[in-house]
Amino acid sequence: MYRHSKKNIQKKFVINKKIVIFVLLFWVSSFFVNTWAILIMSVFCLGNALLMSIDRYISLPIDMELSNFSTILMSIHFGLGFGLLTAALTKFADMIYNKRFKITYLFMISSYMVTAYFAFVFKDTNIVTLGIVVTLVSNIYLGMIRKFVAQYSIFEVILYGGSNFIFNSVLFIGFSQIINNVLKIFS
């Protein structure tokens, strides 16, 4: 007889308890830690894991990742602690999401930590220049480890390092100013 039953009307006004709990926890924790930094770092981790999943389908020695980019931005805006945390967590998110672990990933994390340190120390430098120079330093460091510790061929070292440097240069030239301005709002 009635088009809208009482159950249908009640469903429209149901509040998802998980969302309410999340919002309340976010609000309460914001008094103790920088929750915006954690939220932004989570977005970088997810983005890096999704980007690195391309590696499943393309079996080439290329290294296109967001770890250097996000580590530099987080170090500049939220400090060395968040930079180091981003350095580790972006790679851990990749390992968990893509279900693979290589010993060289530990060396990669150490190179991202070097990136975080240099970005924090030289944070007053132009973001594009800083990003490109620090990415170059990180790739030289990682290239030496790949060549002399992990015994990669010179071909693999050049392809991994070159693709990573080109990809991060494109990110810094094309997007760092925009993301830098957005992060200034939250830092």
Disulfide bonds with the S-S distance in Angstrom:
none
